[in-house]
Amino acid sequence: MKVQILGTGCPRCKKLEANARKAIEELGITAEVEKVQDIKEITKFGVMMTPGLAIDGKVKSTGEIASVEKIKKWLQEIG
């Protein structure tokens, strides 16, 4: 499983990454966390507002800092 944080590295992007890592840890699953910081790559996902979060290439959120609980739910749906 691959979790991608879509953003330029702003504090909001870092908080989303921390939430994603915590969700993965709490679920005890193995997942690769990748930071996508290139604007061209981010727009390929159709994301216009950062931060964004994608799981296995599918965008789950844009323009918000998703909570640990919300991310856990998405991971379990895909899991």
Phi and psi restraints in degrees (value plus and minus 20) as a CYANA .aco file:
   2 LYS   PHI    -144.5  -104.5
   2 LYS   PSI     105.7   145.7
   3 VAL   PHI    -129.1   -89.1
   3 VAL   PSI     104.5   144.5
   4 GLN   PHI    -134.3   -94.3
   4 GLN   PSI     109.5   149.5
   5 ILE   PHI    -118.0   -78.0
   5 ILE   PSI      98.4   138.4
   6 LEU   PHI    -122.5   -82.5
   6 LEU   PSI      87.2   127.2
   7 GLY   PHI     155.8   195.8
   7 GLY   PSI     146.1   186.1
   8 THR   PHI    -106.4   -66.4
   8 THR   PSI     -18.9    21.1
   9 GLY   PHI      83.0   123.0
   9 GLY   PSI      -4.7    35.3
  10 CYS   PHI     -89.1   -49.1
  10 CYS   PSI     147.6   187.6
  11 PRO   PHI     -75.7   -35.7
  11 PRO   PSI     -56.6   -16.6
  12 ARG   PHI     -85.3   -45.3
  12 ARG   PSI     -58.8   -18.8
  13 CYS   PHI     -85.7   -45.7
  13 CYS   PSI     -60.5   -20.5
  14 LYS   PHI     -86.2   -46.2
  14 LYS   PSI     -56.8   -16.8
  15 LYS   PHI     -87.2   -47.2
  15 LYS   PSI     -61.3   -21.3
  16 LEU   PHI     -82.7   -42.7
  16 LEU   PSI     -61.8   -21.8
  17 GLU   PHI     -81.4   -41.4
  17 GLU   PSI     -64.0   -24.0
  18 ALA   PHI     -81.4   -41.4
  18 ALA   PSI     -61.8   -21.8
  19 ASN   PHI     -83.9   -43.9
  19 ASN   PSI     -61.1   -21.1
  20 ALA   PHI     -84.6   -44.6
  20 ALA   PSI     -64.9   -24.9
  21 ARG   PHI     -82.7   -42.7
  21 ARG   PSI     -59.3   -19.3
  22 LYS   PHI     -86.8   -46.8
  22 LYS   PSI     -61.2   -21.2
  23 ALA   PHI     -82.0   -42.0
  23 ALA   PSI     -63.6   -23.6
  24 ILE   PHI     -82.5   -42.5
  24 ILE   PSI     -64.9   -24.9
  25 GLU   PHI     -82.9   -42.9
  25 GLU   PSI     -65.5   -25.5
  26 GLU   PHI     -84.5   -44.5
  26 GLU   PSI     -52.5   -12.5
  27 LEU   PHI    -101.9   -61.9
  27 LEU   PSI     -35.8     4.2
  28 GLY   PHI      48.1    88.1
  28 GLY   PSI      13.2    53.2
  29 ILE   PHI    -126.2   -86.2
  29 ILE   PSI     145.6   185.6
  30 THR   PHI    -120.6   -80.6
  30 THR   PSI     103.9   143.9
  31 ALA   PHI    -170.7  -130.7
  31 ALA   PSI     123.2   163.2
  32 GLU   PHI    -108.6   -68.6
  32 GLU   PSI     111.5   151.5
  33 VAL   PHI    -127.4   -87.4
  33 VAL   PSI     101.3   141.3
  34 GLU   PHI    -139.8   -99.8
  34 GLU   PSI     115.5   155.5
  35 LYS   PHI    -117.1   -77.1
  35 LYS   PSI     103.6   143.6
  36 VAL   PHI    -126.6   -86.6
  36 VAL   PSI      87.5   127.5
  37 GLN   PHI    -130.0   -90.0
  37 GLN   PSI     -30.7     9.3
  38 ASP   PHI     -96.9   -56.9
  38 ASP   PSI     102.7   142.7
  39 ILE   PHI     -76.8   -36.8
  39 ILE   PSI     -60.2   -20.2
  40 LYS   PHI     -82.8   -42.8
  40 LYS   PSI     -61.0   -21.0
  41 GLU   PHI     -87.1   -47.1
  41 GLU   PSI     -60.2   -20.2
  42 ILE   PHI     -81.9   -41.9
  42 ILE   PSI     -63.4   -23.4
  43 THR   PHI     -88.8   -48.8
  43 THR   PSI     -43.8    -3.8
  44 LYS   PHI     -83.2   -43.2
  44 LYS   PSI     -45.4    -5.4
  45 PHE   PHI    -100.3   -60.3
  45 PHE   PSI     -29.6    10.4
  46 GLY   PHI      64.6   104.6
  46 GLY   PSI      -7.0    33.0
  47 VAL   PHI    -108.9   -68.9
  47 VAL   PSI     103.0   143.0
  48 MET   PHI    -129.0   -89.0
  48 MET   PSI     -37.5     2.5
  49 MET   PHI    -144.7  -104.7
  49 MET   PSI     107.1   147.1
  50 THR   PHI    -121.8   -81.8
  50 THR   PSI     139.1   179.1
  51 PRO   PHI    -100.2   -60.2
  51 PRO   PSI     137.5   177.5
  52 GLY   PHI    -145.4  -105.4
  52 GLY   PSI     139.0   179.0
  53 LEU   PHI    -155.1  -115.1
  53 LEU   PSI     110.0   150.0
  54 ALA   PHI    -145.1  -105.1
  54 ALA   PSI     122.9   162.9
  55 ILE   PHI    -141.1  -101.1
  55 ILE   PSI     102.2   142.2
  56 ASP   PHI      31.1    71.1
  56 ASP   PSI      21.8    61.8
  57 GLY   PHI      62.8   102.8
  57 GLY   PSI     -23.7    16.3
  58 LYS   PHI    -123.7   -83.7
  58 LYS   PSI     102.4   142.4
  59 VAL   PHI     -88.8   -48.8
  59 VAL   PSI     108.6   148.6
  60 LYS   PHI    -127.6   -87.6
  60 LYS   PSI     -49.0    -9.0
  61 SER   PHI    -173.4  -133.4
  61 SER   PSI     131.4   171.4
  62 THR   PHI    -161.3  -121.3
  62 THR   PSI     123.5   163.5
  63 GLY   PHI      49.3    89.3
  63 GLY   PSI      -6.0    34.0
  64 GLU   PHI    -161.8  -121.8
  64 GLU   PSI     139.9   179.9
  65 ILE   PHI    -118.5   -78.5
  65 ILE   PSI      77.6   117.6
  66 ALA   PHI     -84.3   -44.3
  66 ALA   PSI     121.4   161.4
  67 SER   PHI     -92.7   -52.7
  67 SER   PSI     140.9   180.9
  68 VAL   PHI     -77.2   -37.2
  68 VAL   PSI     -63.8   -23.8
  69 GLU   PHI     -82.8   -42.8
  69 GLU   PSI     -61.5   -21.5
  70 LYS   PHI     -85.0   -45.0
  70 LYS   PSI     -62.7   -22.7
  71 ILE   PHI     -84.7   -44.7
  71 ILE   PSI     -60.7   -20.7
  72 LYS   PHI     -79.2   -39.2
  72 LYS   PSI     -61.7   -21.7
  73 LYS   PHI     -80.8   -40.8
  73 LYS   PSI     -66.8   -26.8
  74 TRP   PHI     -81.2   -41.2
  74 TRP   PSI     -63.3   -23.3
  75 LEU   PHI     -83.0   -43.0
  75 LEU   PSI     -59.8   -19.8
  76 GLN   PHI     -88.4   -48.4
  76 GLN   PSI     -55.7   -15.7
  77 GLU   PHI     -83.1   -43.1
  77 GLU   PSI     -58.9   -18.9
  78 ILE   PHI    -102.6   -62.6
  78 ILE   PSI     -59.4   -19.4
